[in-house]
Amino acid sequence: MPSHYFPGKLLPAAFATCVLACTPLQAQAQTQVEAQAADPAPETVAGPTWNLSGFGTLGVVHSNRRDADFSSSILRASGAGASGSWSPDVDSRLGAQLDVGQGAWSGVLQVITEQRFDRSYHPRIEWANIKYQLTPDLAVRVGRIALPVFLGAESRKVGYTIPWVRTPVEVYGALPISSSDGVDATWRWNAGAMRHATQVFSGSTDQDLGYGLQIDAQNILGLSHSIDSGPLTVRLSAARARLSTAIAADLFAGLRMFGPRGQMLAERYAIVDKRVTMISAGASYDPGTWFVTAEAGRTRTDSLLGGATAVYVGAGWRQGAFTPYVGYAQIRADVPTSDPGLPLEGLPAPLAARAARINGALNMLLAAIPIQTTWSTGVRWDVAADLALKLQFESVRPRGGSRGTLINSTPAFRSDRTTNVTSIALDFVF
């Protein structure tokens, strides 16, 4: 896929197949199916093939902000800024992947460890699925599968495969859940010089955040279509789900104690069996010495999570082992990021004070619906085979009273101030 970064060489075979095709051992399985169809005479069956590969990022991030943390995901516990001017937790991760294949059957198991919401680094199974190649063009998978809603959906956690330090948080942060348990089917077909892949998927996920909190997404259903033609790659995706989480449950319980108005607010913002929809479109053009990538997405849910539209564009120029690049990203809220909340008039003083605190908590959470712009520039240095060092500078500016994609904001936080972020990352695969 042209949106990925391959500086004049291939990744390890099993790992590259998984990253590029989102169908582990697809090429091998397809070749075996075709060979069996052409020459069905041999009776012997070869044993399964096994491949173990891995990847990781050792990163450190600095932020000049002290009233909020810069983070790569809202599911992180900390970042750079309020928790400390330097942080290794933003980008650092380690992953291992086992691929197995026999004939038309194949499977993949991928385990990743990175900082979680409870500050731990407990490993998590990212992928665990079995695939059957029904025909050379049609495959079905069952198990835990990557959600195919972005250009880099299958490699968003593999820093080595992208030129920048991390996938743009404005776009990819809109979907912090990267996999689901279910089934998908992929049909690959050609139209002239264009190669198409149409993928339908369905499933659910119940991700443990720690502290007794979970994100429960049920009835996930989606469609993704990819097109490859020479240096051009395009992906269009749409998905919907029913989302539930106990985050802010105490706030909603407090709202319900204030009569019909409070119950209406709780019903409106509580994240309980709420419909979530998402559409995305991305394109990458990569003729070799240079590349440009652009992607946009829109999410909507009738809950505290609100809705937003995000876009990014990035470009780079490969000069031997060095790749300088620039990028711009923007996210804007499609819903109000504040609410008058409970009316205070006529309430006894103690109740008015409590209602004011509830209103403040509600608006603090609504301010988490991101409005933000980011300018970035950096350079990638391919130090050795399968090893890349990156240096990246970003100017992040939350706007409109929002805290943007920042986390852990303090009462001193003020929007419309620029956050300068410096990231250093060492990416590797093996």
N, C-alpha and C positions, 0 to 999 in steps of 0.2 A: 504494500500500500504506500503510495507516494507520501502520505502524511507522516510516515515513519522515517527514521534516520538510519541509513546504512552507508557509512563512509567507505565505499569501495570494497566491501566484503559482505559475507553472509553471517548471520547469527548461527549459533549451534543449531544443528538440523532440527531436533525435536522442538526446541524453544521457538525458533523462527517460524516453523509451521503453525504452531499454536497462536503466535502473535499475529501473523498475517492473515490467516484464514478463519480464525474463530472456530475451527473444526480440527482438533488435534489429529495428526497423522492422516490428514485428508488425502494428500498427494499419494502417500504410500497405499492407502486403502483403495483409492481409485485405480492406481496402476495394477494392483492385484486383481481387482474385479474385472478390468479390461482383459488382463492376461488370461484369467480363467474362462472368460467368454470366448476368447479367440482359440484357446487350446484346452478343452475340458478333459483331455485324456489322463493327465497325471492324477494318481490316486493318493499320493502322499501329501500330508498337510504339515507345513513347517510350523515350528513352535512360535509362540508370541515373541515379539520384539519389545524390548524395554529401553527406555531412555530417561535419564535423570538430568535435569538442568536447573539452573537457578539464576537469580538476579537480585540486585540490591542497590540501595542509595545510602551513602553516608553524607549527610548534609548538615549545614549550620546556617541559620538565618539571623540577621540583625535588623531591628526596627528602631527608629528614633522616637517612637511614640511610647508614652507611659500610661495612657488612660485606656488602652485596649490592646489586644493581642492580634498580630497578623498570623493567619493560619491557612493551611491549604484545604481545610474542611471544617464544617461546623460540628463534626463528630469527633474532633480533637478536644482534649482537655485543656491544653495550653498552647502557647505559641511564643512569638517574639514581640516584646513590648511590655505590657503590664506585668507579665509573669517573669520578665527578665529581658534585658536588652538583646541577649543572644539566646538562641534556642536550637537544640539538635532535633527537636520533636516534630518540626513542621514537615520535613521531607524524608527523614530517615526511615528505611524499611528494609526488610529482608524477605525474600520469597524463594520457595523451592517448588519444582514441578516434576511430576512423574507421568510419562506417557507410555502407554502400552497399546499394541496393535496386533491383530491376527486376522488376516483375510479382510472381510468387509467390516469387522468389528474393531473398535478402538475405544480408548478411554483416557481420561486425564484427571489428575489430582493436583491441585495447586494450593499451597499453604502460604500465608503471608503473616508476618508480624510487623506491626506498626503501632504507634500510640493510639489508645482507645479513649473513649469518653471518661472512663474511670481511672485514667492515667497509667494503666497497665500496658504491657506489651504482650499479652497473651496471644498466641498464634490463632489465626482464624482460617477455616477452610474457605477459600475464595471460589474455587471450581472443584467439582467432583461429579463427572458425568460419563456416560457411556454413549457411544455413537454407533449407529448402523448405517452403512452406505447401501441404501436400497438399490440404487442404480448409479452409474458414473456421475449423474447430475443431481441426484436427490438423496439427502441424508437426514436422519432423524436422531435427535439426542434427548436423553432423559437424565435428570439430576440437577446439580447446581451449575448454572450457566451464566455467563456474562450477559448483562442487559445491553443489547446492541443499539443504543440510542445516540451514540456519538461516533465521529470518525475514529477516535482512539479508544473506543469502548473496551476492546480486548487487550489494550496495552497501556491504559491510563495509569497503572501503578508501576510500570516498567520504565523508569526514567531514561534508560539507555536508548530506547527506541524513538524518543522525541528530541528535537534540537534544544528546546528550552528546559529550564530546571523542572518545571511542573506543568501539567495541563492548566490552561487558564481557569482560575478559580471562579470567575464570574459566570462562565458557561457550565463547566463540569461540576461546580459546587451546587448547582441547582438540583443535581441528582446524586446525593452522597451515597446512596445505595447502588452498588455496582454489579450485583448478581442476584439471581433468584432461583428458587427450587421449582422445577417444572419440566416442561418439554418444549422443544422447538423443532422446526423443519426448515431446511434450506434447499432451495431449488436453484441450480446454476444453469444459465442458458446464454447463448450468444445471439447477437443481432449485428451482423456485419463484423466490424472490428471491435465492437463494444462487448465486454463480458459483463453479464448481469448476475446478481445474486439476490433472490427474494426470500426473506426469512420471516416466518410467523412464530410467535412465542407466547407462552402462557405459563403462569406460575404464581408463586407467593414467596414472601420472605419474612422472617421473624428475627430481627437482628438485636442481640443483647448489647446494650450500651454500658452495662454496669450500674451500680447503685439501685438495682431493682427496676431500671427503666429499659424499655424495649421499643423498637419501631416495627410495627406489624403492617405489612402491605399485602393485601389479599386481592384475588381476582385480577392479577396483572395480565394484561392482554395487549399485544402490540404487533406492529408490522415494520420491518426495516428493508430497505432496498438499496443495494450498492451497485455502482457502475464503474468499471475500469476501462479506460481506453488510452493506451500508451502512458504518457506521464500524468494523465488526469484521473483522479478518483473522486467520486461523488457518493454521498450517503444521505438518504432521507428516511426519517423514522417518526413513528407516532406510537404512543402508549398511554394506557390509563390503568388506574388501580383504585382500591379502597384502602385508605390509610388510617391507622389508629396508633396513638401513643399516649402515655400517661403524663407526658411533659406538661407542666403548669396545671396539673389536676387540682392543686390546692387553690389556685387563683379562680378556677371555674366554680369550685365548691363555694368560695366566698361570694362570687357574683350571684349565685342562685339564692343566697340568703336575702337578697334585696328585692324580692318580689318579681313581678312580670318583666320589668326592664332588665333586671339582673339575669333572669332566666333566658331572656332573648339574647343578651350579649354572650352568655355562656354557650348557648346553642349555636350561635353564629361562629364563635372562634374556637370552640373545643375541637381537638383533633381526634374525633371518634367516628370511625366509619365514614370518613369524608372522601369524596371522589377527587382524584388527582389526575390531571391530564397533562401530557407533555408532547410537544412536537419539536423536531430539530432538523436542520439541514446543514450540510458541510461539504466543502470541496477543497481539494489539494491539487496543485499543479507542481510537478517536480521533474524537470528534464535532466537533472543531475548536478550541474554546477550551481544552481540556485533553486529556490522553492518559494511558494506562497501558499498559505493555508487560511481559510476563512470558515467560520462556523457560527450558526445562530440557533437559539432555542427559546421556547416559550413554555412556561409552566403556569398552571392555574389550579387552585384548590380553594374551596369555600371554607377556610379555617384561618387560624392564626398564621399559617404559613403564607397566606396571600397568593400573589401571582406576580411574575416578572418576565421581562424579555431581555435576553442577553445576546451579545455578539462579540466576536473577537476576530482579528486579522493579524497574521504574523508572516514575516518573510525573512529569508536568510541567504547568504552567499558563501558557498564552500570554496575555501582556498587552501588546498592541501589538507593538513591536519586541523586547520582552524575554520570555524564557521561563525562569523559575526551575524547577529540577528536583531530584529526590532519587532515590537508588537504593540497592539492597542486593544483594549477590552473595555466593554461597557455593559452595565446592567441597570435597568430601570424598573421600578415598581409599577405594576398595572392596576394597583388597588391603593386606597388610602393607607398611609403608614402611621396614622393616629386616629383616635376615637374619643369623643367627649366623655364616653363612659357613663357611669352612674350619675344621675342628677343629685346635687348636694343640697339644694334649696329645701328648706322645711325639715331637714333631718336634725335630730338632737345632736349636740356637739360631739359626743363619743362616736355615734354612728357616722356622722359627717367626716370625722377624722379617719375612720376606718375605710369609708368609701373612697376618700381621697387617696389613701394608700393603695387601694385596689386599682383605682384608675391609673395611678402612676406605674404600677407593675404591668398593667395591660399595655400601656403605651410604650413602656420599655421593651416589651416583647414585640410589639408591632414595628418598632424602630429597627428590629433585626431583619425586616424585609428589605433586601439590599437595593440601594441606589448608589452607584459607584462608577468611577472611571479609573483606568490604569494604563499608564504608559510604561513600556519596558524595553530594555536593551541588554544585550549580553553577548557572550562568546563561548563557544564550545571548542574544547581542545581534545582531540582523540589521541590520548597519550600513548596508548598501546592497543593491541588487539583486545577487543571486548572491554575496554576501559576508557571512560571519558570524564574529563574535568570541566565543570561549567561555572562561570561567574555571571551573575545577573543582577541588574539594578532595576528597581521599580518605583514609580511614583503613584501611590494609591490615594485616591481622594473620595471618601464618602460624601454624599451630597444630600440636600433636602431634609436634614434632620435625621437621616438614617445613619446607622453605624456601618453600613455596607456589608462586606463579608468578614469584617473583624469580629472577634469574639472576646468574651470576658471584659466588656466595657465597664468602667467605673463611673460613679456619679459625676466625676469631673470631665467625662467625655464630651467633646464638642464635634459636631459634624462640620463639613466644609473646611477641614484642615488636611493638608497633605501629609501622608505617611511615607517616609523614605525607607525602602526595604532593600537590603543587600543579601544575596543568597550565594552560597558556595556549595556545590554538590559534586560528589564523586560517584558516578554511575558505573555499574559493571554487570556483566552476564557471564555465566560459566556453564 
